[in-house]
Amino acid sequence: ARRSQVYQQRSGFLGKLVNFVTGGGAKLTLEAIEPSRAGPFKVRIHATVGETALESQGVFLKVAGVETVRVKDVEVAKKTGDRIEAVKEDIERSAATYEQRIQVAPSQPLPAKSEQDWEATVTLPAGVLPTYRGSNAKHEWKVLAEIEVPGNNPDSGWVVLEMA
């Protein structure tokens, strides 16, 4: 995230190229208002556009439920040179239990050095898993806001929500 902030201050061809590759043309933040599995909740998205205007192809909110399971002290074979030895490692795997992509705003120009706000409503289907953290497994709800642009999309990064 720090790299994107530095690149936002550059202008001209190099700045446009860096923003194209890194997605550094805007900084996004989001706030979930009373997230709940039981009913709809709002997510507010705020964007601060850098030195270069963006041609947005839409603003989107991704919602995901992710279950992660960790098995501790699994014996695995490791090869070092010509030698094979057994070592113990923790193995972790994740799988999506739910995924949704919501279009929050249509294609639109975003002027340089401007700020924009949008709001989305998230409604989850009945029966989705709650947030939980066990000794070997966890289930988390995450949201991510992004502006779709040519190159790398600026995004908020995944924000973890607590939903009982």
Solvent accessible surface area in square Angstrom, and as a share of the most:
residue,aa,sasa,rsa
1,A,116,0.90
2,R,195,0.71
3,R,166,0.61
4,S,30,0.19
5,Q,75,0.34
6,V,78,0.45
7,Y,41,0.16
8,Q,23,0.10
9,Q,140,0.62
10,R,96,0.35
11,S,82,0.53
12,G,43,0.41
13,F,164,0.68
14,L,100,0.50
15,G,0,0.00
16,K,115,0.49
17,L,81,0.40
18,V,20,0.11
19,N,13,0.07
20,F,107,0.44
21,V,95,0.54
22,T,41,0.24
23,G,6,0.05
24,G,0,0.00
25,G,2,0.02
26,A,6,0.04
27,K,93,0.40
28,L,8,0.04
29,T,65,0.38
30,L,25,0.13
31,E,93,0.42
32,A,23,0.18
33,I,48,0.24
34,E,147,0.66
35,P,38,0.24
36,S,36,0.23
37,R,74,0.27
38,A,105,0.81
39,G,22,0.22
40,P,91,0.58
41,F,8,0.03
42,K,86,0.36
43,V,0,0.00
44,R,118,0.43
45,I,2,0.01
46,H,55,0.25
47,A,0,0.00
48,T,51,0.30
49,V,3,0.02
50,G,9,0.09
51,E,66,0.30
52,T,25,0.15
53,A,58,0.45
54,L,19,0.09
55,E,115,0.51
56,S,4,0.03
57,Q,88,0.39
58,G,0,0.00
59,V,0,0.00
60,F,19,0.08
61,L,0,0.00
62,K,67,0.28
63,V,2,0.01
64,A,10,0.08
65,G,0,0.00
66,V,29,0.17
67,E,52,0.23
68,T,12,0.07
69,V,65,0.37
70,R,102,0.37
71,V,81,0.46
72,K,111,0.47
73,D,94,0.49
74,V,42,0.24
75,E,116,0.52
76,V,38,0.22
77,A,78,0.61
78,K,88,0.37
79,K,147,0.62
80,T,85,0.50
81,G,61,0.59
82,D,148,0.77
83,R,154,0.56
84,I,120,0.61
85,E,67,0.30
86,A,67,0.52
87,V,48,0.27
88,K,134,0.57
89,E,65,0.29
90,D,70,0.36
91,I,51,0.26
92,E,82,0.37
93,R,170,0.62
94,S,71,0.46
95,A,63,0.49
96,A,58,0.45
97,T,61,0.36
98,Y,40,0.15
99,E,131,0.59
100,Q,61,0.27
101,R,117,0.43
102,I,32,0.16
103,Q,102,0.45
104,V,30,0.17
105,A,5,0.04
106,P,90,0.57
107,S,76,0.49
108,Q,46,0.21
109,P,94,0.59
110,L,0,0.00
111,P,75,0.47
112,A,40,0.31
113,K,148,0.63
114,S,22,0.14
115,E,111,0.50
116,Q,46,0.20
117,D,103,0.54
118,W,34,0.12
119,E,90,0.41
120,A,8,0.06
121,T,64,0.37
122,V,0,0.00
123,T,78,0.45
124,L,12,0.06
125,P,66,0.42
126,A,108,0.83
127,G,81,0.77
128,V,22,0.12
129,L,71,0.36
130,P,44,0.27
131,T,19,0.11
132,Y,75,0.29
133,R,131,0.48
134,G,51,0.49
135,S,99,0.64
136,N,79,0.40
137,A,31,0.24
138,K,73,0.31
139,H,0,0.00
140,E,26,0.12
141,W,1,0.00
142,K,46,0.19
143,V,0,0.00
144,L,13,0.07
145,A,0,0.00
146,E,14,0.06
147,I,0,0.00
148,E,48,0.21
149,V,14,0.08
150,P,75,0.47
151,G,42,0.40
152,N,68,0.35
153,N,39,0.20
154,P,4,0.02
155,D,68,0.35
156,S,28,0.18
157,G,29,0.28
158,W,119,0.42
159,V,55,0.32
160,V,70,0.40
161,L,12,0.06
162,E,107,0.48
163,M,3,0.01
164,A,106,0.82
